[in-house]
Amino acid sequence: MTRIEIGRTNKLGYAAVIGMEAYSRKSVEPRLYELIKLRASIVNGCGFCVDMHATEGAKQGIPQRTLHAVGAWQHARGFFEERELAVLALTDAVTALGPDTVTDEIWNAAAEHFDDSQLGAIVMAICTINVWNRIAIATEMAPPIDAKHPVV
């Protein structure tokens, strides 16, 4: 059971995150956005978001094997295009911030595939899912398992 329903208890803050989500969703290609959301959620250990984005990715037509490979993308490169690999590396680096995470090598690899505006949107998308992960983990949101959301 969740600790609080932050969308109810903190409506203005929640609305701001919804605004980030809306911007990111319209600014980043759907497949890339789901890969970003799934990868950051895996890195952060957010079960609610991993379930949500693996399910959403499947609904969007991303093959199951590709969705499974997101967890170990560095060792399953054949499932992804070069530009997707660059985005996954950038997602890891931005999600696990530290002094040597978003290196020039990682940034430049992404910049080979995306212009400045696209890179900015990708960074915003990575930041947005990290906010959602932290909300879900802090409030102990759990993936729904019921008749509407069965384990199959």
Secondary structure as UniProt FT lines:
FT   HELIX           6..9
FT   HELIX           11..27
FT   HELIX           30..44
FT   HELIX           47..59
FT   TURN            60..61
FT   HELIX           64..69
FT   HELIX           70..75
FT   HELIX           77..79
FT   HELIX           82..95
FT   TURN            99..100
FT   HELIX           104..111
FT   TURN            112..113
FT   HELIX           116..138
FT   TURN            139..140
//
